[in-house]
Amino acid sequence: MAPNLLGMKIRGIVLAAITGLIALPSGALASSAAPPPGDISDNVEFIANIPEMKAAISINFLDDRMYVSTAHGVYAYDVTDPSAPLLMSALPMYIWENEDVDLDVERKLLFISRDPRGFTSPASPGAAFPYGAVHIIDISNAAAMTQVGFFTVPAGHTTTCVNRCDFVWTAGPYANAQTQPDFVGRPVYATDVTDPANPVACPEPIDTGRNDGVTDYAHDVQVDAAGVAWVSGAGGVRGYWTEGKHRNPLSGKVEAATGCEPIPYAGGGTPDTATPSRFMHNAWRNLDAKVDGRKGDVLYATEENVVTDCATAGRFAIYDLKGSHIGEGWRDIDKTKFRMKVLDTWTPEGQDGSSGCASAHYLDDRGDGILAYAFYEQGTRFLDVSNPRNIRQVGYYRPDDANVWAPYFHSGYVFIADFTRGIDIVKFGGDSKTTTVRAPVSAVQAQLPMDANFGFLCPLKDKRSAF
């Protein structure tokens, strides 16, 4: 998000979280078994809420241990019984933003990404530093999390494991004018963490020139089942091989890909007809998803654009990778302005269970054509993407006070990181055969002011991800 959107309102929310206005867990868990007021489809069952986890940003799992990254620290829960999560330990620290916390399943390590724009104390929220940092946490004993490594890095908004966590890729945010005058946004910086206590930085940044030849904000990385690392950010989404031998479409030679020197695979620019801001926040490729009988060419991607204009609020988009496998998203893109083909887009505006609109954020794939998708105040949406040309809503969970950043499927349940509510735990019983109908314009929307060019203007809250 543009720097001005990391404004005083977001800073105030974070400051409240870390200075005690939001209570932190101590002793026995407090959870709620009563469903919240709001719109909840019949196929969604409310299980529990963990209100102590306000300012929840992201979640990851190691077996039945849930690790919650918040603005005020990292917390470990035993979720063997999802209806009664048990707090095991806490590692209090001021974190901004670490919105896609990753972990090493084999070595039992968790990575905390510290944004260069983040804070180091309650006295300096939002301070702009030239460097970010990554903390490496040993979670082998969930009851006693311990830091075992730390390093500074020019980026820091998100950190993702590649090559089974032998390397981590750290991305974002926008560039620092004093230390990175040639960049609009920070690219990806890779670090060898084979020895967590002695990280080694790769010599050159990755994913430069991503936005029509301009080195712009690389936001986040998701690694698919084939090992392709998808880098989302300003301008589009591009995928890289990070190990093995592959034909490099730019050199025409078979080369060895590494975590420091990846090889382009596919992807490229996103058209503004599908995503008006062209700021792609995260992406995912399910290798089994098909379009026109082809597997491996369907790319799910999030545009984040937090605006009050429903016509340009961030969308969920599905792209076809066909036509992007021979370097089209890298070669001479300052001249070609290459764009992937869009298959469909979706927003909650006018859908069942909606009170307006909101930007898309993180998604999770159940693996059977069903996605759980975060849309901030419009809650969690369950979408059937079995036909990538026709995205269908098949369920929804929208509390009246929702501010959803990310949903996660785990052990038959959905764990929802909500910055306002904490952690919600629900169960979704729908599938691709579920039928829903498009709702008529709601009474709430009917009372909203109209924009001559874009239609309804929807009220949005301020507790948003700062990209």
Helices and strands as residue ranges (DSSP letters): G 3-5, H 8-18, E 38-40, E 44-50, G 51-53, E 56-62, E 65-70, E 73-78, E 86-92, E 102-104, E 109-114, E 132-138, E 146-153, E 158-162, E 167-171, E 189-192, E 200-201, E 218-223, E 229-233, E 236-241, E 245-247, E 254-256, E 263-269, E 280-284, E 290-291, E 294-295, E 298-303, E 316-320, H 333-336, E 341-346, E 363-365, E 370-374, E 380-384, E 392-399, E 404-410, E 413-418, E 422-428, H 443-446, E 450-451, E 455-456
